[in-house]
Amino acid sequence: MTIQTVSGLRRLQRRVDRRRCAAARVISAMQSGEALKKHFTSQGPVYTLTNGKPVSHDVAAVVTADIQVIPVNDGLFPGTPQTWRWAE
């Protein structure tokens, strides 16, 4: 077990803060009517908003975990949503 250094903890906190801010921007766009979409490419899943702005996988995981973001079951298989919307 290693002991965390102050600089290591600051670096980790900055990364978490960047992810939270990005998630807040995506949720704000979703409150304005945008939807989060998941597309599959040869490199893996890609998340975008309906206005075309890309969303990173980490930020999409934070956004979809929000209780007011609901999945729209439009995926190929049951239980695999590809679209999420803001519920008021």
matplotlib code that plots the C-alpha trace (Angstrom):
import matplotlib.pyplot as plt

x = [0.0, 1.4, 0.8, -0.7, 1.3, -0.1, 0.6, -0.9, -4.1, -4.3, -3.9, -6.7, -9.0, -8.4, -9.4, -12.5, -13.4, -13.0, -15.2, -17.9, -17.8, -18.1, -21.0, -22.7, -22.4, -23.9, -26.8, -27.4, -27.7, -30.0, -32.2, -32.5, -33.8, -30.8, -30.5, -27.4, -26.9, -24.6, -23.2, -21.0, -17.9, -15.1, -13.1, -16.0, -18.9, -19.1, -21.3, -22.7, -25.4, -28.1, -26.4, -23.3, -21.0, -19.0, -19.1, -16.3, -17.0, -16.2, -18.5, -21.3, -21.1, -21.5, -24.4, -26.3, -25.9, -27.9, -31.4, -33.1, -31.5, -33.8, -33.0, -35.2, -35.3, -34.5, -31.5, -31.2, -31.6, -33.9, -32.3, -29.6, -30.6, -28.8, -30.5, -30.9, -33.1, -33.6, -36.8, -38.5]
y = [0.0, 3.4, 6.7, 9.4, 12.5, 16.0, 16.6, 13.3, 14.1, 17.5, 15.9, 13.4, 16.2, 18.3, 15.3, 14.7, 18.4, 18.5, 15.5, 17.0, 20.3, 18.5, 16.5, 19.7, 21.2, 18.0, 18.0, 21.7, 21.0, 18.1, 20.3, 22.6, 19.7, 17.9, 14.1, 12.0, 9.4, 6.3, 5.2, 2.2, 2.4, 0.1, 1.8, 1.3, 3.2, 7.0, 9.4, 12.6, 15.1, 15.6, 18.9, 17.0, 17.8, 14.8, 13.5, 11.4, 7.9, 9.0, 12.0, 9.9, 7.4, 10.2, 11.8, 8.5, 7.8, 10.9, 10.1, 12.6, 11.3, 8.5, 6.0, 5.7, 2.0, 2.2, -0.1, -3.2, -5.5, -5.1, -3.3, -1.7, 1.9, 4.1, 7.4, 9.3, 12.3, 14.7, 14.0, 16.9]
z = [0.0, -1.0, 0.7, -1.5, -2.0, -1.9, -5.6, -6.5, -4.6, -6.3, -9.7, -8.9, -7.6, -10.8, -12.9, -10.9, -11.1, -14.9, -15.2, -12.9, -14.8, -18.2, -16.8, -15.6, -19.1, -20.7, -18.2, -18.8, -22.5, -21.8, -19.7, -22.7, -24.8, -26.1, -25.8, -25.2, -27.9, -28.0, -31.3, -32.0, -34.2, -35.0, -32.1, -29.6, -28.3, -29.0, -27.1, -28.6, -27.9, -30.5, -31.4, -32.5, -29.6, -28.5, -24.9, -23.4, -22.1, -18.5, -18.6, -20.2, -17.3, -14.8, -16.7, -17.2, -13.4, -12.6, -11.3, -13.6, -16.8, -18.1, -20.8, -23.9, -24.7, -28.4, -28.4, -30.6, -27.6, -24.6, -21.7, -23.8, -24.3, -26.8, -26.0, -22.7, -22.0, -19.1, -17.0, -15.3]

ax = plt.figure().add_subplot(projection="3d")
ax.plot(x, y, z, "-o")
ax.set_aspect("equal")
plt.show()
